[in-house]
Amino acid sequence: MNTQIQITTLPIKTGEDEKFIYYAALFKGKQVKILLDKISNEVLFDANSVVKCLELGNTAEEFLSSDKGLDCILDFKKENPGKLIFGEDGMFRKITI
């Protein structure tokens, strides 16, 4: 599954802490949460809000547990050998806010 997210509104800053600047934007009329890492300048998307916007489930965990989610993981691994999906440097990672 090769889904590109095209944000339909400019992100609006919603908050900030010592690690991140938080933004929200609309995609297909639904809110997507975005985080900007202050140290690395890496842009991160909240997986739960992306899954909801793409109508793939209610949570990232629900989607990743589904057949469609597992197919997505397998496709990603084929297209990106050696790239991590989970963990500190993975596409899906747990962030403590």
WODA-V195920 format. One record per residue. RES is the residue in one small letter. PSI is psi in degrees with one decimal (NA if undefined). D_FIRST is the distance of its C-alpha to the first C-alpha in whole Angstrom. Layout:
# WODA-V195920
res->RES psi->PSI d_first->D_FIRST
res->RES psi->PSI d_first->D_FIRST
This chain:
# WODA-V195920
res->m psi->115.8 d_first->0
res->n psi->81.9 d_first->4
res->t psi->124.7 d_first->6
res->q psi->138.2 d_first->10
res->i psi->122.7 d_first->12
res->q psi->110.2 d_first->15
res->i psi->135.1 d_first->18
res->t psi->-4.1 d_first->21
res->t psi->158.5 d_first->24
res->l psi->139.7 d_first->25
res->p psi->142.7 d_first->25
res->i psi->130.0 d_first->28
res->k psi->128.6 d_first->30
res->t psi->-11.3 d_first->30
res->g psi->-179.9 d_first->32
res->e psi->146.4 d_first->32
res->d psi->-166.3 d_first->34
res->e psi->-22.6 d_first->35
res->k psi->-40.6 d_first->31
res->f psi->156.5 d_first->29
res->i psi->130.3 d_first->29
res->y psi->138.3 d_first->27
res->y psi->162.2 d_first->26
res->a psi->144.3 d_first->24
res->a psi->166.9 d_first->23
res->l psi->137.7 d_first->21
res->f psi->118.7 d_first->18
res->k psi->38.4 d_first->18
res->g psi->4.4 d_first->22
res->k psi->146.8 d_first->20
res->q psi->134.2 d_first->21
res->v psi->130.9 d_first->19
res->k psi->133.9 d_first->21
res->i psi->139.9 d_first->21
res->l psi->138.6 d_first->23
res->l psi->116.9 d_first->25
res->d psi->122.1 d_first->26
res->k psi->-28.0 d_first->30
res->i psi->-50.1 d_first->31
res->s psi->-12.6 d_first->28
res->n psi->18.3 d_first->27
res->e psi->136.4 d_first->23
res->v psi->127.4 d_first->21
res->l psi->143.2 d_first->19
res->f psi->136.9 d_first->17
res->d psi->116.6 d_first->18
res->a psi->-38.4 d_first->15
res->n psi->-42.2 d_first->17
res->s psi->-33.0 d_first->18
res->v psi->-44.5 d_first->14
res->v psi->-42.2 d_first->13
res->k psi->-44.2 d_first->16
res->c psi->-38.2 d_first->15
res->l psi->2.3 d_first->12
res->e psi->44.9 d_first->14
res->l psi->-4.2 d_first->12
res->g psi->-173.6 d_first->15
res->n psi->-25.2 d_first->18
res->t psi->161.2 d_first->17
res->a psi->-39.5 d_first->15
res->e psi->-43.4 d_first->17
res->e psi->-46.2 d_first->17
res->f psi->-47.5 d_first->13
res->l psi->-20.7 d_first->13
res->s psi->-10.7 d_first->15
res->s psi->165.9 d_first->14
res->d psi->-41.5 d_first->12
res->k psi->-39.9 d_first->9
res->g psi->-42.7 d_first->9
res->l psi->-37.9 d_first->11
res->d psi->-40.5 d_first->8
res->c psi->-44.1 d_first->6
res->i psi->-46.3 d_first->9
res->l psi->-42.2 d_first->10
res->d psi->-43.0 d_first->7
res->f psi->-44.6 d_first->8
res->k psi->-38.1 d_first->11
res->k psi->-43.3 d_first->11
res->e psi->-20.3 d_first->10
res->n psi->62.4 d_first->13
res->p psi->136.2 d_first->16
res->g psi->-15.6 d_first->18
res->k psi->135.4 d_first->16
res->l psi->144.8 d_first->17
res->i psi->-42.1 d_first->14
res->f psi->157.6 d_first->17
res->g psi->-177.7 d_first->21
res->e psi->-39.8 d_first->23
res->d psi->13.4 d_first->21
res->g psi->170.4 d_first->17
res->m psi->-37.6 d_first->14
res->f psi->121.0 d_first->16
res->r psi->151.6 d_first->19
res->k psi->126.7 d_first->22
res->i psi->126.7 d_first->24
res->t psi->122.1 d_first->28
res->i psi->NA d_first->29
